[in-house]
Amino acid sequence: MADTLGYAASRAFRSAASSPVALPADGYDVAASWRRCVDRYRLDPISGQQVMTLTGPELNRHREPFEEVLSFVEEEIYQVAEPLSAASFSVSFSDMVGLILYYRSDRSLGNYHEVERAGTLWAEGVAGTNGVGTCVVERRPVQVFKDQHFFRHFAHLSCCAAPVMAPNGEMIGVLNFTTGNPDVSEGAFRLACGLVSKVAERLSNQLFRRQFRSNALLASFGTSGSLLLAVDDEHNLVGANASARRWLQLSEGAFRPRKLWDLFDGDGATALAGEAGRIRLRRNDEETEFSFQGRPGASVARAATPKPAKPLKRADPFDAAAGPTVEACLGADPRMVGQLRLLRRVVGSGLPILVLGETGVGKDTLARALHRESDRRDKPFVAFNCAAVPESLIDSELFGYGSGAFTGARREGNPGRLVDADGGTLFLDEIGDMPLALQTRLLRVLETGEVTPLGSGKPRQIDLQVIAATNHDVKTRIAEGAFRADLYHRLAAVVVTLPPLRERADAAALIRRLFVQARADRPLDLSSEALAALLAHPWPGNVRELRYVLQRAALVADGPEVTVEDLMLDDARGCVQPAAPQSETADTARGAVALAERRVIEEALVANEGDVTRSARALKISRATLYRKLRQHELEAPGRRR
């Protein structure tokens, strides 16, 4: 791999030095992408890489969610197709996987490239450094000229790409211009690089205008880009395009309405109704003029004395008393390095995060750490366990209900967990167990950013950072028809998989750190034999079980150190059994998990004299979950006392 990297680096530098075309001043430096290709994706630049291609039916399934977007793509491309074709460029639009959904070229001029047709996959991890895949990763305009492509199989191509943004500020795709002309001129390539960014921005703004066609729009075109603000009749800012969000320092994703005037300072704001009107808004001592492009008869006028925007409070990223950091949650396992880097980049962005892993690996702990280290740390963190609430109550508990919505409802109604989390983080634990009917309603809320409580016809706009977690294999649940594929894709913008404790390379370091916490201030050591026993244990309950074992051992230990006997592990004899076949191992693990869970429940019931409420509280689960597990393990609470 070192030889490969050396070859790759030398070829990249030779290419950059000999390139007849000077890239724009803000052009992309391909070195970072090449390092990813070598270090992260383990690609070989001298291999004969070919792009992957989907079948027609597969491509159609991927195109369906983009039908409206693609109609706008065709409209925008129509205006620039002739000069691009004359300059030997083809055009494509790809989704965030790097899959080309739309491709236009002029075969008569030799602009068609078989490797770029619709249905080909250009993800950076598959096709190396290239316009589409690298733009998806970098989320900014990218230019890749000839030999700057990672694979020499694509070195005859020169491409420039730019991100296309959804109305909520999130990137949804890539617009890419490509030429295979070996004699492409500097002027032609410069034109294409500048044009692709302009067309992508225009396309993004078209999607924004479409989304907010019933609202008044304020537009400004200057050094900060094309700023578009959508305002409702009550002078609330209800939408802002990607450039405006950067200018206002607002995150991507669901938009929480706020008074227009709260975002600007000074008292010189003036608005005139009508298509030719102007409004001057002052922010951070800079005045920006917006043109009024609202629907006929709409008006934007000063409704109150403007207030300076509140500065974002940025506390220390980690409060030791509050809990572990994101880095501590992920640990030092090599597989977590990339996950940590990803989370560092997206935390606070508003992108939904899906955390996968077995029961007890620390999904809830990670969610809380992500909240603490985000800009939403001063807002609510609301956790909702989709498996702990009876199906009949999930609707009202999650989405809320109005006054008198149903018999037995509280007189004042219930705002619901979604509204409770407005402005902060909503953690949906065990999302894989959510009933299908409610999955549909949740998807609608995530897509629109609006929730309508049961018995109330008035929707409410909410702004959430959604973190979901499950111990299920979601793709299996989808195949079984138990989970909606579109909800999975909406939740899985960022996917983090936490490995089970038995597979973690940093298990010894984790055990020592948790032992220090468990012993508190007591001068107590962990014997080498005890550590060996802990490392050999299968840990069906993962980190959660480990914490309990260490806490118990610290309490029962009599001497200066914790011994194997203090751990009270059934298999703590230091014996390592031969590895069983994979299927047998899986069955054994499942059986061990079930046995351990049954034993813990039995102990809780005995300790609480059969009181289900107290037992559930001791186990830190709901009564509904405990009753479900009692049936699952065919257990009976003594006396069934509640």
C-alpha positions as CSV (number, residue, x, y, z in Angstrom):
1,M,0.0,0.0,0.0
2,A,2.9,2.3,0.7
3,D,4.1,1.7,-2.9
4,T,0.7,2.4,-4.2
5,L,0.5,5.7,-2.3
6,G,3.9,6.7,-3.5
7,Y,2.9,6.0,-7.1
8,A,-0.4,7.8,-6.7
9,A,1.2,10.9,-5.1
10,S,3.9,11.2,-7.7
11,R,1.4,10.8,-10.6
12,A,-0.9,13.4,-9.0
13,F,1.9,15.9,-8.6
14,R,3.2,15.3,-12.2
15,S,-0.4,15.8,-13.4
16,A,-0.8,19.0,-11.5
17,A,2.5,20.4,-12.7
18,S,2.0,19.5,-16.3
19,S,-1.7,20.4,-16.5
20,P,-2.3,22.8,-19.4
21,V,-5.4,24.1,-17.6
22,A,-5.2,26.4,-14.6
23,L,-8.1,25.6,-12.3
24,P,-10.1,28.4,-10.7
25,A,-8.6,30.0,-7.7
26,D,-11.1,28.2,-5.5
27,G,-10.6,24.9,-7.2
28,Y,-10.6,21.7,-5.3
29,D,-7.3,20.2,-4.1
30,V,-7.6,16.5,-5.0
31,A,-4.9,15.4,-2.5
32,A,-7.4,14.9,0.4
33,S,-9.6,12.7,-1.9
34,W,-6.6,10.6,-2.9
35,R,-5.7,10.1,0.7
36,R,-9.2,8.9,1.4
37,C,-9.0,6.5,-1.6
38,V,-5.8,4.9,-0.3
39,D,-6.2,5.1,3.5
40,R,-10.0,4.7,3.9
41,Y,-11.2,2.8,0.8
42,R,-8.0,0.8,0.2
43,L,-8.2,1.4,-3.6
44,D,-5.4,0.8,-6.0
45,P,-4.9,3.6,-8.6
46,I,-3.3,1.3,-11.2
47,S,-6.1,-1.3,-11.2
48,G,-8.5,-1.4,-14.1
49,Q,-11.5,-0.1,-12.2
50,Q,-14.9,-0.2,-13.8
51,V,-18.0,1.6,-12.6
52,M,-20.9,-0.4,-11.3
53,T,-24.1,-0.2,-13.3
54,L,-27.7,-0.7,-12.1
55,T,-30.4,-2.5,-14.2
56,G,-33.3,-0.5,-15.6
57,P,-35.8,-1.5,-12.8
58,E,-33.3,-0.8,-10.1
59,L,-32.6,2.7,-11.6
60,N,-36.3,3.4,-11.8
61,R,-36.7,2.7,-8.1
62,H,-33.9,5.2,-7.3
63,R,-35.4,7.8,-9.7
64,E,-38.9,7.8,-8.3
65,P,-38.2,10.1,-5.3
66,F,-36.5,12.5,-7.6
67,E,-39.1,12.9,-10.4
68,E,-39.9,16.5,-9.5
69,V,-36.3,17.4,-9.1
70,L,-35.4,15.8,-12.4
71,S,-38.0,17.9,-14.2
72,F,-36.3,21.0,-12.9
73,V,-32.9,19.6,-13.9
74,E,-34.1,19.2,-17.5
75,E,-35.5,22.7,-17.5
76,E,-32.2,24.2,-16.3
77,I,-30.0,22.1,-18.6
78,Y,-32.1,23.0,-21.6
79,Q,-30.9,26.6,-21.3
80,V,-27.2,25.7,-21.4
81,A,-27.2,22.4,-23.4
82,E,-26.2,24.0,-26.7
83,P,-23.0,25.8,-25.6
84,L,-22.0,22.8,-23.4
85,S,-22.4,20.4,-26.3
86,A,-20.4,22.7,-28.6
87,A,-17.6,22.6,-26.0
88,S,-17.8,18.8,-25.9
89,F,-19.3,18.5,-22.4
90,S,-22.0,16.1,-21.2
91,V,-24.3,16.7,-18.2
92,S,-25.4,14.5,-15.4
93,F,-27.4,14.7,-12.1
94,S,-26.6,12.2,-9.3
95,D,-28.1,11.4,-5.9
96,M,-26.2,11.4,-2.6
97,V,-25.1,7.8,-3.2
98,G,-23.2,9.0,-6.3
99,L,-25.7,7.2,-8.7
100,I,-26.3,9.0,-11.9
101,L,-30.1,9.5,-12.3
102,Y,-30.0,11.8,-15.4
103,Y,-27.6,12.0,-18.2
104,R,-27.5,14.2,-21.3
105,S,-25.0,14.2,-24.1
106,D,-24.7,14.7,-27.9
107,R,-23.7,11.5,-29.5
108,S,-23.2,13.2,-32.9
109,L,-20.5,15.4,-31.3
110,G,-18.8,12.5,-29.6
111,N,-19.8,13.7,-26.1
112,Y,-21.4,10.4,-24.9
113,H,-19.5,8.3,-22.4
114,E,-20.7,4.8,-21.7
115,V,-19.2,4.8,-18.2
116,E,-21.3,7.9,-17.3
117,R,-24.7,6.9,-18.5
118,A,-27.7,6.9,-16.1
119,G,-27.5,4.0,-13.7
120,T,-23.7,4.1,-13.2
121,L,-22.4,4.5,-9.7
122,W,-19.7,7.1,-9.1
123,A,-19.3,6.9,-5.3
124,E,-15.8,7.9,-4.3
125,G,-15.3,4.7,-2.4
126,V,-16.0,2.8,-5.6
127,A,-14.8,5.0,-8.5
128,G,-12.0,6.9,-6.6
129,T,-11.5,10.6,-7.0
130,N,-14.1,12.0,-9.5
131,G,-16.4,14.9,-9.8
132,V,-19.6,13.3,-8.6
133,G,-18.3,11.1,-5.8
134,T,-15.9,13.6,-4.4
135,C,-18.5,16.4,-4.5
136,V,-20.8,14.1,-2.4
137,V,-18.1,13.8,0.2
138,E,-16.8,17.4,0.2
139,R,-20.2,19.0,-0.2
140,R,-18.8,21.8,-2.3
141,P,-17.8,22.5,-5.9
142,V,-15.1,20.1,-7.2
143,Q,-13.0,20.0,-10.3
144,V,-11.1,16.9,-11.3
145,F,-8.9,17.3,-14.4
146,K,-7.7,14.3,-16.4
147,D,-5.0,12.5,-14.4
148,Q,-6.3,13.9,-11.2
149,H,-8.8,11.1,-11.3
150,F,-7.7,8.4,-8.9
151,F,-8.0,5.5,-11.4
152,R,-6.1,5.9,-14.6
153,H,-9.0,4.2,-16.4
154,F,-10.8,7.5,-16.1
155,A,-7.8,9.8,-16.7
156,H,-9.1,10.8,-20.2
157,L,-12.1,12.6,-18.5
158,S,-12.2,16.1,-17.1
159,C,-15.2,17.0,-14.9
160,C,-16.5,19.7,-12.7
161,A,-19.3,19.2,-10.2
162,A,-21.4,21.3,-7.8
163,P,-23.9,20.4,-5.0
164,V,-27.7,20.8,-5.5
165,M,-29.4,21.8,-2.3
166,A,-33.0,21.0,-1.1
167,P,-35.2,23.8,0.3
168,N,-34.3,22.8,3.8
169,G,-30.6,23.5,3.2
170,E,-29.5,19.9,2.9
171,M,-27.6,18.6,-0.1
172,I,-29.6,16.3,-2.2
173,G,-27.5,15.7,-5.3
174,V,-24.7,16.6,-7.6
175,L,-24.7,18.4,-11.0
176,N,-21.7,17.3,-13.1
177,F,-20.3,18.5,-16.4
178,T,-17.8,16.1,-18.1
179,T,-15.7,16.2,-21.2
180,G,-13.5,13.5,-22.8
181,N,-11.8,15.9,-25.2
182,P,-8.0,15.6,-24.7
183,D,-7.5,19.1,-26.2
184,V,-10.0,20.9,-24.0
185,S,-9.0,24.5,-23.8
186,E,-8.4,26.5,-20.6
187,G,-11.2,28.9,-21.5
188,A,-13.7,26.1,-22.1
189,F,-12.9,24.3,-18.8
190,R,-13.1,27.6,-16.9
191,L,-16.4,28.3,-18.4
192,A,-17.7,24.8,-17.4
193,C,-16.4,25.1,-13.8
194,G,-18.1,28.5,-13.4
195,L,-21.3,27.5,-15.2
196,V,-21.9,24.2,-13.2
197,S,-21.9,26.2,-9.9
198,K,-24.3,28.8,-11.3
199,V,-26.7,26.2,-12.8
200,A,-26.6,24.1,-9.6
201,E,-27.4,27.3,-7.5
202,R,-30.2,28.2,-9.9
203,L,-31.6,24.7,-9.7
204,S,-31.5,24.8,-5.9
205,N,-33.3,28.1,-5.8
206,Q,-36.0,26.8,-8.2
207,L,-36.7,24.0,-5.8
208,F,-36.8,26.5,-2.9
209,R,-39.2,28.8,-4.8
210,R,-41.4,25.8,-5.6
211,Q,-41.5,24.7,-1.9
212,F,-42.5,28.2,-0.7
213,R,-44.6,29.3,-3.7
214,S,-47.4,30.4,-1.3
215,N,-45.1,32.6,0.8
216,A,-43.6,36.0,0.4
217,L,-40.0,35.8,-0.8
218,L,-37.2,38.2,-0.1
219,A,-34.2,37.8,-2.5
220,S,-30.7,39.3,-2.4
221,F,-27.9,38.6,-4.8
222,G,-24.4,39.7,-3.6
223,T,-21.1,38.5,-2.2
224,S,-22.8,36.0,0.1
225,G,-24.5,34.3,-2.8
226,S,-28.2,34.2,-3.7
227,L,-30.0,34.7,-0.5
228,L,-33.7,33.7,-0.4
229,L,-36.0,34.1,2.6
230,A,-39.5,32.8,2.9
231,V,-41.9,34.8,5.2
232,D,-45.5,34.0,6.3
233,D,-48.3,36.5,6.8
234,E,-47.4,36.8,10.5
235,H,-43.8,38.0,9.6
236,N,-42.3,34.7,10.6
237,L,-39.2,33.5,8.7
238,V,-40.3,30.0,7.7
239,G,-37.6,29.1,5.2
240,A,-34.1,30.1,4.0
241,N,-32.1,28.6,1.2
242,A,-28.6,27.2,1.8
243,S,-26.8,30.5,1.1
244,A,-29.1,32.3,3.5
245,R,-28.7,29.7,6.2
246,R,-24.9,30.1,6.0
247,W,-25.3,33.9,6.1
248,L,-27.7,33.7,9.1
249,Q,-25.6,30.9,10.7
250,L,-28.6,28.6,10.8
251,S,-28.3,24.8,10.6
252,E,-29.6,22.5,7.9
253,G,-32.8,20.4,8.3
254,A,-36.2,21.2,9.8
255,F,-36.7,24.9,10.2
256,R,-38.1,26.4,13.4
257,P,-40.1,29.6,12.4
258,R,-38.9,32.8,14.1
259,K,-39.8,36.4,13.8
260,L,-38.1,38.0,10.8
261,W,-37.1,41.0,12.9
262,D,-35.5,38.9,15.6
263,L,-32.7,38.0,13.2
264,F,-31.8,41.5,12.4
265,D,-30.6,44.5,14.3
266,G,-31.0,48.3,14.1
267,D,-34.1,50.3,13.5
268,G,-33.8,51.1,9.8
269,A,-35.7,48.2,8.3
270,T,-38.3,49.4,5.9
271,A,-40.6,47.3,3.6
272,L,-42.8,48.2,0.7
273,A,-45.5,45.8,-0.6
274,G,-45.6,44.9,-4.2
275,E,-43.3,43.1,-6.7
276,A,-41.0,46.1,-7.1
277,G,-40.6,46.7,-3.3
278,R,-37.3,46.7,-1.5
279,I,-36.4,46.0,2.1
280,R,-33.1,46.8,3.8
281,L,-32.1,44.6,6.7
282,R,-29.1,45.2,9.0
283,R,-27.2,42.3,10.5
284,N,-23.9,42.5,12.3
285,D,-23.5,46.2,11.2
286,E,-23.9,45.3,7.6
287,E,-27.0,46.4,5.6
288,T,-28.3,44.1,2.9
289,E,-31.0,45.0,0.4
290,F,-33.6,42.4,-0.5
291,S,-36.1,42.6,-3.3
292,F,-39.7,41.7,-2.5
293,Q,-40.9,38.8,-4.7
294,G,-44.0,37.8,-2.8
295,R,-47.3,36.7,-4.2
296,P,-49.7,39.4,-5.3
297,G,-51.2,41.3,-2.4
298,A,-48.8,40.0,0.2
299,S,-47.0,42.5,2.5
300,V,-43.9,42.4,4.6
301,A,-43.9,45.3,7.1
302,R,-42.4,46.1,10.4
303,A,-44.7,44.7,13.1
304,A,-42.6,45.4,16.1
305,T,-39.3,47.0,17.3
306,P,-36.5,44.8,16.1
307,K,-34.4,43.1,18.6
308,P,-30.7,42.1,18.2
309,A,-30.3,38.4,17.4
310,K,-29.2,36.4,20.5
311,P,-25.7,35.2,20.2
312,L,-25.3,31.4,20.2
313,K,-24.1,30.2,23.5
314,R,-21.2,27.9,23.1
315,A,-20.4,26.1,26.3
316,D,-17.4,23.8,26.8
317,P,-17.8,20.7,24.5
318,F,-17.6,18.4,27.4
319,D,-18.8,18.6,31.0
320,A,-17.2,15.7,32.9
321,A,-20.0,15.7,35.4
322,A,-22.6,15.3,32.7
323,G,-21.4,12.1,31.1
324,P,-18.9,10.8,28.6
325,T,-17.9,12.6,25.4
326,V,-18.7,11.3,21.9
327,E,-15.1,10.2,21.7
328,A,-15.3,8.3,24.9
329,C,-18.5,6.6,23.8
330,L,-16.9,5.3,20.6
331,G,-13.7,4.3,22.3
332,A,-10.4,3.5,20.6
333,D,-11.5,0.6,18.4
334,P,-9.9,1.2,15.0
335,R,-13.3,0.7,13.4
336,M,-14.6,3.7,15.3
337,V,-12.0,6.2,14.0
338,G,-14.0,6.9,10.8
339,Q,-17.3,7.0,12.7
340,L,-15.9,9.6,15.1
341,R,-14.6,11.7,12.3
342,L,-18.0,11.6,10.6
343,L,-19.9,12.5,13.8
344,R,-17.5,15.4,14.4
345,R,-18.4,16.8,11.0
346,V,-22.2,16.4,11.2
347,V,-22.9,17.0,14.9
348,G,-25.2,20.0,15.1
349,S,-26.0,20.0,11.4
350,G,-29.5,18.8,11.8
351,L,-28.9,15.6,9.8
352,P,-30.7,12.6,11.2
353,I,-28.5,10.1,12.9
354,L,-29.2,6.3,13.1
355,V,-27.3,4.4,15.7
356,L,-27.2,0.6,15.3
357,G,-26.0,-2.0,17.8
358,E,-27.0,-4.8,20.2
359,T,-28.8,-4.1,23.4
360,G,-26.5,-2.5,26.0
361,V,-23.7,-1.2,23.6
362,G,-24.4,2.4,24.7
363,K,-26.7,3.8,22.0
364,D,-28.6,6.0,24.5
365,T,-25.3,7.2,26.0
366,L,-23.9,8.2,22.6
367,A,-27.2,10.1,21.8
368,R,-26.9,12.2,24.9
369,A,-23.2,12.9,24.3
370,L,-24.1,14.1,20.7
371,H,-26.7,16.4,22.2
372,R,-24.2,17.8,24.8
373,E,-21.6,18.5,22.2
374,S,-24.0,20.2,19.7
375,D,-25.2,23.8,19.5
376,R,-28.5,22.5,20.9
377,R,-27.0,21.6,24.3
378,D,-29.1,24.3,26.0
379,K,-32.4,23.0,24.5
380,P,-34.3,19.9,25.6
381,F,-33.1,16.3,25.1
382,V,-36.2,14.1,24.9
383,A,-35.9,10.4,24.8
384,F,-38.8,8.2,23.6
385,N,-38.6,4.4,23.7
386,C,-40.8,3.1,20.9
387,A,-41.0,-0.4,22.4
388,A,-41.7,0.7,26.0
389,V,-45.0,2.4,25.3
390,P,-48.1,0.4,24.4
391,E,-49.0,0.7,20.7
392,S,-52.3,2.3,21.6
393,L,-50.6,5.1,23.4
394,I,-47.6,5.8,21.2
395,D,-49.7,8.1,18.9
396,S,-50.8,10.4,21.7
397,E,-47.5,10.3,23.6
398,L,-45.3,11.0,20.7
399,F,-47.5,13.3,18.5
400,G,-49.6,14.8,21.3
401,Y,-53.3,15.5,21.5
402,G,-55.6,18.5,22.0
403,S,-58.1,19.2,24.8
404,G,-60.8,16.5,24.9
405,A,-59.4,14.6,22.0
406,F,-60.6,11.3,23.5
407,T,-62.1,9.8,26.6
408,G,-59.6,9.8,29.4
409,A,-57.5,12.5,27.9
410,R,-56.1,15.3,30.1
411,R,-58.3,18.4,30.0
412,E,-55.4,20.6,29.0
413,G,-54.2,18.2,26.3
414,N,-50.6,16.9,25.8
415,P,-48.1,18.6,23.5
416,G,-46.3,15.3,22.8
417,R,-42.7,14.4,22.8
418,L,-42.0,15.9,19.4
419,V,-43.1,19.3,20.6
420,D,-41.3,18.9,23.9
421,A,-38.1,18.4,22.0
422,D,-38.6,21.5,19.8
423,G,-35.3,23.3,19.3
424,G,-33.4,20.4,20.8
425,T,-32.8,16.7,20.3
426,L,-35.4,13.9,20.0
427,F,-33.9,10.4,20.7
428,L,-36.2,7.6,19.3
429,D,-34.9,4.5,21.0
430,E,-35.9,1.1,19.6
431,I,-37.2,2.7,16.4
432,G,-37.3,-0.8,14.8
433,D,-40.3,-1.7,17.1
434,M,-42.5,1.3,16.0
435,P,-45.8,0.2,14.5
436,L,-46.1,0.6,10.8
437,A,-49.0,3.0,10.9
438,L,-47.1,5.4,13.2
439,Q,-44.0,5.1,11.0
440,T,-46.0,6.7,8.2
441,R,-47.0,9.6,10.4
442,L,-43.5,10.0,11.7
443,L,-42.1,10.1,8.2
444,R,-44.6,12.9,7.3
445,V,-43.4,14.9,10.3
446,L,-39.8,14.5,9.4
447,E,-40.4,15.5,5.8
448,T,-42.5,18.6,6.5
449,G,-41.2,19.7,9.9
450,E,-44.8,20.0,11.1
451,V,-46.7,18.0,13.7
452,T,-50.5,18.0,14.1
453,P,-51.6,16.8,17.6
454,L,-54.5,14.3,17.7
455,G,-57.8,16.1,17.8
456,S,-56.3,19.4,16.6
457,G,-56.4,20.5,13.1
458,K,-53.7,23.1,13.5
459,P,-50.1,22.0,12.6
460,R,-47.1,23.2,14.5
461,Q,-43.7,23.8,13.0
462,I,-40.9,22.1,14.9
463,D,-37.1,22.1,14.7
464,L,-35.5,18.8,15.8
465,Q,-32.2,17.0,15.7
466,V,-33.4,13.4,15.4
467,I,-31.3,10.5,16.6
468,A,-32.8,7.1,16.3
469,A,-31.5,3.8,17.5
470,T,-32.3,0.1,17.2
471,N,-30.9,-3.3,17.9
472,H,-32.7,-4.8,14.9
473,D,-31.3,-5.5,11.5
474,V,-33.3,-2.8,9.8
475,K,-32.9,-4.1,6.3
476,T,-34.3,-7.4,7.4
477,R,-37.2,-5.7,9.0
478,I,-37.8,-3.8,5.7
479,A,-37.7,-7.1,3.7
480,E,-40.2,-8.6,6.2
481,G,-42.5,-5.6,5.7
482,A,-42.2,-4.5,9.3
483,F,-40.3,-1.2,8.6
484,R,-40.8,1.4,5.9
485,A,-37.9,1.7,3.5
486,D,-38.5,5.5,3.0
487,L,-38.5,6.1,6.8
488,Y,-35.2,4.2,7.0
489,H,-33.6,6.4,4.3
490,R,-34.9,9.5,6.0
491,L,-33.4,8.5,9.4
492,A,-30.2,7.1,8.0
493,A,-28.6,10.3,6.7
494,V,-25.7,9.3,9.1
495,V,-25.4,5.7,10.3
496,V,-23.2,4.7,13.2
497,T,-22.8,1.1,14.2
498,L,-21.6,0.4,17.7
499,P,-19.8,-3.0,18.0
500,P,-20.6,-5.5,20.7
501,L,-18.3,-5.5,23.7
502,R,-17.0,-9.0,22.9
503,E,-15.7,-7.7,19.5
504,R,-14.1,-4.4,20.6
505,A,-10.4,-4.1,20.2
506,D,-10.2,-1.6,23.0
507,A,-12.1,-3.8,25.5
508,A,-9.3,-3.8,28.1
509,A,-9.0,0.0,28.1
510,L,-12.8,0.3,28.4
511,I,-12.9,-2.1,31.3
512,R,-10.2,-0.2,33.2
513,R,-11.9,3.2,32.6
514,L,-15.3,1.9,33.8
515,F,-13.6,0.2,36.8
516,V,-12.2,3.5,37.9
517,Q,-15.7,5.0,37.8
518,A,-17.2,2.0,39.6
519,R,-14.7,2.0,42.5
520,A,-15.3,5.8,43.0
521,D,-12.8,7.1,45.5
522,R,-12.0,3.7,47.0
523,P,-8.4,2.6,46.8
524,L,-9.1,-0.6,44.8
525,D,-7.2,-2.3,42.0
526,L,-8.3,-4.8,39.4
527,S,-6.3,-8.0,39.5
528,S,-4.8,-9.3,36.2
529,E,-6.7,-12.6,36.6
530,A,-10.0,-10.6,37.0
531,L,-9.2,-8.5,33.9
532,A,-8.5,-11.8,31.9
533,A,-11.8,-13.2,33.1
534,L,-13.6,-10.0,32.0
535,L,-12.0,-10.1,28.6
536,A,-13.0,-13.8,28.1
537,H,-16.6,-13.2,29.1
538,P,-19.1,-13.2,26.2
539,W,-21.0,-10.1,27.5
540,P,-24.5,-10.7,26.2
541,G,-25.6,-7.5,27.9
542,N,-22.6,-5.6,26.5
543,V,-21.4,-2.4,28.2
544,R,-24.5,-2.1,30.4
545,E,-23.8,-5.6,31.9
546,L,-20.2,-4.7,32.3
547,R,-21.0,-1.6,34.4
548,Y,-23.3,-3.6,36.7
549,V,-20.6,-6.3,37.1
550,L,-17.9,-3.8,38.0
551,Q,-20.2,-1.9,40.4
552,R,-21.1,-5.1,42.2
553,A,-17.5,-6.3,42.3
554,A,-16.4,-3.0,43.8
555,L,-19.0,-3.3,46.6
556,V,-18.3,-6.9,47.5
557,A,-14.5,-6.9,47.2
558,D,-12.9,-7.4,50.7
559,G,-9.2,-7.0,49.8
560,P,-7.2,-4.3,48.1
561,E,-8.1,-5.6,44.6
562,V,-11.0,-7.2,42.8
563,T,-10.5,-10.9,42.3
564,V,-12.2,-13.3,39.8
565,E,-14.5,-14.5,42.6
566,D,-15.6,-10.9,43.3
567,L,-16.9,-10.7,39.7
568,M,-19.3,-13.6,40.2
569,L,-19.3,-14.5,36.5
570,D,-20.6,-17.9,35.6
571,D,-17.8,-18.5,33.1
572,A,-15.1,-16.7,35.0
573,R,-12.6,-19.5,35.2
574,G,-10.1,-18.3,32.6
575,C,-11.1,-21.0,30.2
576,V,-11.3,-20.2,26.5
577,Q,-13.5,-22.6,24.6
578,P,-12.8,-23.5,20.9
579,A,-14.5,-21.3,18.4
580,A,-17.9,-22.7,17.4
581,P,-19.2,-22.5,13.8
582,Q,-20.8,-19.1,13.0
583,S,-24.4,-20.3,13.2
584,E,-23.8,-22.2,16.4
585,T,-22.0,-19.1,17.8
586,A,-25.0,-17.0,16.9
587,D,-27.5,-19.4,18.5
588,T,-25.3,-19.6,21.6
589,A,-25.1,-15.9,21.9
590,R,-28.8,-15.5,21.5
591,G,-29.4,-18.1,24.1
592,A,-26.9,-16.5,26.5
593,V,-28.6,-13.1,26.0
594,A,-32.1,-14.6,26.8
595,L,-30.8,-16.5,29.8
596,A,-29.0,-13.4,31.2
597,E,-32.1,-11.3,30.7
598,R,-34.3,-13.8,32.4
599,R,-31.9,-14.1,35.3
600,V,-31.8,-10.3,35.8
601,I,-35.6,-10.0,35.7
602,E,-36.0,-12.8,38.2
603,E,-33.6,-11.2,40.6
604,A,-35.4,-7.8,40.3
605,L,-38.8,-9.4,41.0
606,V,-37.4,-11.3,44.0
607,A,-35.7,-8.2,45.4
608,N,-38.9,-6.1,45.0
609,E,-41.2,-8.8,46.4
610,G,-43.0,-9.2,43.0
611,D,-43.9,-5.6,42.7
612,V,-43.9,-5.0,39.0
613,T,-43.7,-1.2,39.2
614,R,-40.7,-1.2,41.5
615,S,-39.0,-4.0,39.5
616,A,-39.5,-2.0,36.3
617,R,-38.0,1.1,38.0
618,A,-35.0,-0.9,39.2
619,L,-34.5,-2.3,35.7
620,K,-34.9,1.1,34.2
621,I,-37.6,0.0,31.8
622,S,-41.3,0.7,31.6
623,R,-44.0,-1.5,33.1
624,A,-45.2,-2.3,29.6
625,T,-41.8,-3.5,28.6
626,L,-41.5,-5.6,31.7
627,Y,-44.9,-7.3,31.2
628,R,-43.9,-8.0,27.6
629,K,-40.6,-9.6,28.7
630,L,-42.4,-11.6,31.4
631,R,-44.6,-13.2,28.7
632,Q,-41.6,-13.7,26.5
633,H,-39.7,-15.6,29.2
634,E,-42.8,-17.3,30.5
635,L,-42.3,-15.7,34.0
636,E,-45.0,-14.9,36.5
637,A,-44.5,-12.1,39.0
638,P,-45.3,-13.4,42.5
639,G,-48.8,-12.1,43.4
640,R,-48.8,-9.9,40.3
641,R,-48.7,-6.9,42.6
642,R,-48.6,-3.5,40.9
